[in-house]
Amino acid sequence: MTNVSYRSLTEIKDLIEDLGFAISYPYDDLVFIDSNAFLIQFDDSKKFSYFIHFNSELKKGASEDLKKQLIESPKAKKLNLVFKGTYTIKQSEAEEQIDLVFED
């Protein structure tokens, strides 16, 4: 039997809305953001802990500014944000699917 973790979106929703973003799609342990500048991954090993992955196509200066905004947001103070690296979205060979490639 597989364990299924309960993942509350409330804290993440509050954080990203505080920065002017919105959730476009939650899927399993990933939360996709409307601009696709970054995505959030739940760290199921710790409560209120999340991995942040920036889109590899985001300019370095923009990702640094966004990282600073995430760290300095009052909503982030009670969260553990771990910046993991980048991700790339690639078209899958399977019809109407995408592949995420994470680069830590």
C-alpha positions as CSV (number, residue, x, y, z in Angstrom):
1,M,0.0,0.0,0.0
2,T,1.3,3.5,-0.9
3,N,1.3,6.3,1.7
4,V,-0.4,9.4,0.4
5,S,0.6,12.7,2.0
6,Y,-1.8,15.4,2.8
7,R,-0.5,18.6,1.2
8,S,-2.1,21.9,2.2
9,L,-1.9,24.6,-0.5
10,T,-2.9,27.4,1.9
11,E,0.6,28.5,3.0
12,I,2.0,28.3,-0.5
13,K,-1.1,30.1,-2.0
14,D,-0.7,32.9,0.5
15,L,3.0,33.2,-0.3
16,I,2.7,33.4,-4.0
17,E,-0.3,35.6,-4.0
18,D,1.7,38.0,-1.7
19,L,4.2,38.2,-4.5
20,G,1.6,38.8,-7.2
21,F,1.5,35.3,-8.6
22,A,-1.2,32.6,-8.6
23,I,-1.3,28.8,-8.7
24,S,-2.0,27.6,-12.2
25,Y,-2.0,23.9,-11.4
26,P,-1.2,21.7,-8.4
27,Y,-0.1,18.2,-9.4
28,D,1.0,15.6,-6.9
29,D,3.9,17.2,-5.0
30,L,4.4,20.0,-7.5
31,V,2.7,23.4,-7.6
32,F,2.9,25.2,-11.0
33,I,2.8,29.0,-10.9
34,D,0.9,31.1,-13.5
35,S,4.0,32.8,-15.0
36,N,6.0,29.6,-15.1
37,A,9.0,31.5,-13.6
38,F,9.3,28.9,-10.9
39,L,7.6,25.9,-9.4
40,I,7.2,24.7,-5.9
41,Q,7.7,21.1,-4.7
42,F,6.5,19.9,-1.4
43,D,9.2,18.4,0.9
44,D,7.2,15.7,2.5
45,S,9.9,15.0,5.1
46,K,9.3,18.2,7.0
47,K,6.1,20.2,7.7
48,F,6.0,23.6,6.0
49,S,9.1,22.8,3.9
50,Y,9.2,23.4,0.2
51,F,11.7,23.2,-2.7
52,I,11.8,26.1,-5.1
53,H,12.9,25.4,-8.7
54,F,13.4,28.3,-11.2
55,N,12.6,27.9,-14.9
56,S,15.9,27.5,-16.7
57,E,14.8,30.1,-19.3
58,L,14.5,32.8,-16.6
59,K,17.2,35.3,-16.8
60,K,19.7,35.0,-13.9
61,G,19.0,38.6,-12.6
62,A,15.3,37.9,-12.6
63,S,15.7,34.6,-10.7
64,E,17.9,36.3,-8.1
65,D,15.3,39.1,-7.7
66,L,12.6,36.5,-7.3
67,K,14.6,34.5,-4.8
68,K,15.1,37.7,-2.8
69,Q,11.4,38.5,-2.9
70,L,10.5,34.9,-1.8
71,I,13.0,35.1,1.2
72,E,11.9,38.5,2.3
73,S,8.1,37.9,2.0
74,P,6.5,38.1,5.5
75,K,4.5,35.0,4.4
76,A,7.8,33.1,4.0
77,K,8.9,33.6,7.6
78,K,7.1,30.5,8.9
79,L,8.1,28.4,5.9
80,N,11.3,26.5,5.1
81,L,12.2,27.4,1.5
82,V,15.0,25.4,-0.1
83,F,16.2,26.7,-3.5
84,K,17.1,23.5,-5.4
85,G,18.1,24.7,-8.9
86,T,16.3,24.9,-12.2
87,Y,13.9,23.0,-14.3
88,T,13.1,22.8,-18.0
89,I,9.8,21.8,-19.6
90,K,10.2,19.6,-22.7
91,Q,7.5,18.2,-25.0
92,S,7.1,14.5,-24.3
93,E,7.1,11.9,-27.0
94,A,3.7,10.8,-25.6
95,E,0.9,12.8,-27.0
96,E,-0.3,15.9,-25.0
97,Q,2.2,15.4,-22.2
98,I,5.3,17.2,-21.0
99,D,8.5,16.2,-19.3
100,L,10.1,18.1,-16.5
101,V,13.8,17.9,-16.3
102,F,15.3,19.1,-13.0
103,E,18.9,20.4,-12.8
104,D,20.1,20.8,-9.2
